[in-house]
């Protein structure tokens, strides 16, 4: 069997839509032709990364696939106790949206006018318990085969904070996934943090500073483009969030494109600057039509649906692009910014 090709992964956050990333990871691990040497992740992407690292430490790729499934199933079980459910009509029509859920609409309105410091003064968050129950952080910290980087946003100075896998804790993962309109900020080592997506969804730069891997694959969840004009207050709010959570990634990709052009033109020494080969797996045709509210839908059937989309999309990408890994980029950054 040919030697596997090293690659680094950049995993976006996106709530339950992170199950799409689960599917991509599951297929990559099953295929085995790409060696995952480093992962940078935010929010749900960070959780996928930590769970994968734990399983990989226990039993290699098979262990990683098992722990990923265990984690997402446990998340689904936890969600069964939530009052936020799809309407009966949506269940009948196969609509995964929660827009017609009374509990979701109450939460949506309340989160815009009332602080979580008032509505949840004791900072109760079942996700923290789930992380402690399903993730063995000692194993994550001991994972030597895969370098991990998890991002959060420092509330005090507005800067990005990158936690390394060797120090990772449940609080750091919670910080990476802390949406401030829903939960109190998370304190880590005396500093307060919000969701990492505000400053890096996900950050690419840790891969440059801490690895020598030239092939970087982005697992894209949040759509960059939408053809239709947002008109309702909810549509506008959701689109603003998408743009905000993609802006830092787009800035980094533009910088990578700029540096690559300088290297190609001989204006930078290729011996001192990395000539990155960027790749991307996305499923815009299937993911983009999903409503933002479906990011809170943790029904097992929905999560498996997203997982299967991820697996199929990854299979298609491998069939079309595997041979280019290690040779050239398959994501044309130049065309993105022209």
C-alpha positions in Angstrom: 0.0 0.0 0.0 1.3 3.5 -0.9 2.4 5.7 1.9 -0.4 8.1 3.1 0.0 11.7 2.4 0.2 14.2 5.3 -2.5 16.8 5.6 -3.7 19.4 8.1 -7.4 20.1 8.7 -9.2 23.3 9.5 -12.7 22.6 11.0 -15.3 25.3 11.1 -17.9 25.6 13.8 -21.6 25.6 13.1 -23.6 23.8 15.9 -25.3 20.6 14.8 -24.1 21.2 11.3 -20.8 20.0 12.6 -22.2 16.5 12.0 -21.3 17.2 8.4 -17.7 17.5 9.5 -18.1 14.3 11.5 -19.0 12.5 8.2 -16.0 14.0 6.4 -13.7 12.9 9.1 -15.2 9.5 9.3 -14.6 9.0 5.6 -11.1 10.3 5.7 -10.2 8.0 8.5 -11.9 5.0 6.8 -10.1 5.7 3.5 -6.7 6.0 5.1 -4.8 7.6 2.2 -4.5 10.9 3.9 -2.7 11.2 7.2 -4.2 13.8 9.5 -1.2 15.3 11.2 -2.7 18.5 12.6 -6.2 20.0 13.2 -7.3 23.5 13.9 -10.9 24.0 15.0 -13.5 26.3 16.4 -16.6 25.5 18.3 -18.2 22.3 16.9 -15.0 21.9 14.8 -12.9 22.0 18.0 -15.1 19.4 19.6 -14.8 17.1 16.6 -11.0 17.6 16.7 -10.7 16.8 20.4 -13.0 13.7 20.1 -11.0 12.5 17.1 -7.7 12.9 19.0 -9.0 11.0 22.0 -10.1 8.0 19.8 -6.9 8.1 17.8 -4.8 7.8 21.0 -6.9 4.9 22.1 -7.0 2.8 18.9 -5.9 4.7 15.8 -8.3 5.6 13.0 -10.9 3.0 14.1 -10.8 4.4 17.6 -11.3 7.9 16.3 -14.3 6.8 14.1 -15.9 5.1 17.1 -15.5 8.0 19.5 -16.8 10.5 17.0 -20.0 8.4 16.6 -20.3 8.0 20.4 -20.0 11.8 21.0 -22.6 12.8 18.4 -25.0 10.1 19.6 -24.6 11.4 23.2 -25.2 14.9 22.0 -28.4 13.7 20.4 -29.6 11.9 23.6 -28.9 15.1 25.5 -31.0 17.1 23.0 -34.0 14.9 23.6 -34.5 16.7 26.9 -34.6 20.1 25.2 -38.0 21.8 24.8 -36.9 23.0 21.3 -38.5 20.5 18.9 -39.5 20.6 15.3 -43.2 21.2 14.7 -45.4 18.3 13.7 -45.9 19.8 10.2 -42.1 20.0 9.7 -41.7 16.4 10.8 -44.3 15.3 8.3 -42.7 17.3 5.5 -39.1 16.4 6.3 -38.1 19.9 7.1 -35.2 20.0 9.6 -35.8 23.7 10.5 -36.8 24.8 14.0 -38.3 28.0 12.8 -41.8 26.9 13.7 -40.9 25.7 17.1 -42.5 27.8 19.8 -39.6 27.2 22.2 -37.1 28.2 19.6 -38.9 31.4 18.8 -39.1 32.3 22.5 -35.4 31.7 22.9 -34.6 33.6 19.7 -36.5 36.7 20.9 -35.3 36.5 24.5 -31.7 36.2 23.5 -31.9 39.5 21.6 -33.3 41.5 24.5 -32.3 39.8 27.7 -28.8 38.9 28.9 -27.9 35.3 29.8 -26.6 36.7 33.1 -30.3 37.4 33.8 -31.9 34.3 32.3 -29.3 31.8 33.4 -27.6 33.3 36.5 -26.2 29.9 37.6 -24.7 29.3 34.1 -26.3 25.9 33.7 -25.0 24.3 30.4 -25.6 20.6 29.9 -22.9 20.7 27.1 -20.2 21.0 29.8 -21.4 17.9 31.5 -21.5 16.1 28.2 -17.9 17.0 27.3 -16.7 15.8 30.7 -18.6 12.5 30.4 -17.7 11.7 26.8 -14.1 13.1 26.4 -11.1 11.8 28.2 -9.0 15.0 28.2 -5.9 13.1 29.5 -5.9 11.1 26.3 -6.5 14.2 24.2 -3.5 16.0 25.9 -1.3 12.9 25.4 -2.1 12.6 21.7 1.3 12.9 20.0 0.2 11.8 16.5 -2.1 14.8 15.8 -1.4 18.4 16.8 -4.5 20.2 18.0 -5.3 23.9 18.0 -8.6 25.3 19.4 -9.5 29.0 19.1 -11.6 31.3 21.3 -12.1 35.1 21.4 -10.7 37.0 24.4 -13.5 39.3 25.7 -11.2 41.8 27.3 -8.9 42.6 24.3 -10.8 41.2 21.4 -7.9 39.0 20.3 -7.9 35.4 19.2 -6.6 32.9 21.7 -5.3 29.5 20.5 -5.2 26.7 22.9 -2.9 23.8 22.2 -4.0 20.2 22.4 -1.3 19.4 25.1 -3.2 21.8 27.5 -6.8 21.3 26.4 -9.6 21.2 29.0 -13.4 21.1 28.9 -13.5 24.8 29.7 -11.3 25.6 26.7 -13.7 23.8 24.4 -16.6 25.5 26.1 -14.9 28.9 25.5 -14.4 28.0 21.9 -18.2 27.4 21.6 -19.5 30.2 23.8 -22.2 32.3 22.0 -22.5 35.3 24.3 -26.2 35.9 23.6 -26.9 32.5 25.0 -24.3 31.8 27.7 -22.0 33.7 30.1 -18.4 34.1 29.0 -16.1 31.2 30.0 -13.2 31.9 32.3 -9.8 30.2 31.5 -6.7 31.1 33.5 -8.3 34.4 34.7 -9.4 35.5 31.2 -12.9 35.6 29.8 -13.7 34.1 26.4 -16.4 34.0 23.8 -16.9 31.8 20.7 -13.7 31.5 18.6 -15.7 32.1 15.4 -15.6 35.8 15.9 -11.8 35.9 15.3 -11.0 32.7 13.6 -13.5 30.2 12.1 -11.2 28.4 12.1 -7.7 30.0 12.3 -5.2 28.8 9.8 -2.1 30.5 11.1 -1.4 28.0 13.9 -0.7 25.4 11.2 2.0 27.7 9.7 3.7 28.5 12.9 3.6 25.0 14.5 3.7 22.5 11.6 5.5 22.1 8.3 2.5 20.6 6.5 1.9 22.3 3.1 -1.5 20.7 2.3 -4.3 22.3 4.3 -7.9 21.2 3.9 -10.8 23.4 5.1 -14.0 21.7 6.1 -16.5 24.4 5.2 -19.9 24.6 7.0 -20.9 28.2 6.9 -21.9 29.3 3.4 -19.8 32.1 2.0 -22.3 33.1 -0.7 -26.1 33.3 -0.7 -27.9 34.3 -3.9 -31.2 35.4 -2.3 -31.6 38.7 -0.6 -32.2 38.5 3.2 -35.5 40.4 3.8 -36.9 39.4 7.2 -35.3 40.4 10.4 -34.3 36.8 11.1 -32.8 36.4 7.7 -30.8 39.6 8.0 -29.6 38.6 11.5 -28.6 35.1 10.3 -26.8 36.4 7.3 -24.9 39.0 9.3 -23.7 36.1 11.6 -22.6 34.1 8.6 -20.6 37.0 7.2 -19.1 37.7 10.5 -18.1 34.1 11.2 -16.5 33.8 7.7 -14.7 37.1 7.6 -11.6 36.1 9.5 -11.2 33.0 7.4 -11.5 35.0 4.2 -8.9 37.5 5.4 -6.4 34.7 6.1 -7.1 33.0 2.7 -6.5 36.4 1.0 -3.2 36.7 2.8 -2.2 33.1 1.8 -3.1 33.9 -1.8 -1.0 37.1 -1.6 2.1 35.3 -0.1 1.7 32.5 -2.7 1.7 35.1 -5.5 4.9 36.7 -4.1 6.6 33.3 -3.9 5.5 32.4 -7.5 6.9 35.7 -8.7 10.2 35.2 -7.0 9.7 38.1 -4.6 9.8 35.9 -1.5 12.3 33.1 -0.8 10.5 29.8 -1.0 13.0 28.4 1.5 11.7 30.8 4.2 8.0 31.0 3.3 5.6 28.1 3.0 4.0 27.6 -0.4 0.7 26.4 1.0 -1.6 24.1 -1.0 -5.2 24.9 0.0 -8.1 22.4 -0.4 -11.7 22.6 0.7 -14.6 20.2 1.2 -18.0 21.7 1.3 -21.6 20.7 0.4 -23.1 24.1 -0.4 -26.0 22.5 -2.4 -27.2 20.5 0.7 -26.0 22.7 3.6 -26.8 26.2 2.4 -30.6 25.6 2.1 -30.8 24.6 5.8 -32.1 27.2 8.1 -29.9 28.7 10.8 -32.2 27.3 13.4 -31.4 23.7 12.3 -28.0 24.3 13.9 -29.8 23.6 17.2 -31.5 20.5 15.9 -29.8 17.5 17.5 -32.2 14.7 16.4 -30.2 11.6 15.6 -31.9 11.2 12.2 -30.8 14.7 11.3 -27.2 14.3 12.5 -26.9 11.0 10.6 -28.3 12.8 7.5 -25.6 15.4 7.8 -22.9 12.7 8.5 -23.9 10.9 5.3 -23.7 14.1 3.3 -20.2 14.6 4.7 -19.2 11.1 3.9 -20.5 11.3 0.3 -19.0 14.7 -0.3 -15.7 13.5 1.0 -15.8 10.4 -1.2 -16.4 12.6 -4.2 -13.6 15.0 -3.3 -11.2 12.1 -2.9 -12.1 10.6 -6.2 -11.6 14.0 -8.0 -8.7 15.5 -6.1 -6.6 12.9 -4.2 -3.9 12.8 -6.8 -3.3 16.5 -6.5 -2.6 16.4 -2.7 1.1 16.9 -2.3 1.4 18.5 -5.7 -0.9 21.4 -6.1 -3.9 23.2 -4.6 -7.4 22.3 -5.4 -8.9 25.5 -4.0 -8.4 28.3 -6.4 -7.8 31.3 -4.1 -7.0 33.6 -6.9 -10.5 33.2 -8.4 -12.1 33.7 -5.0 -10.7 37.3 -4.7 -10.7 38.5 -8.3 
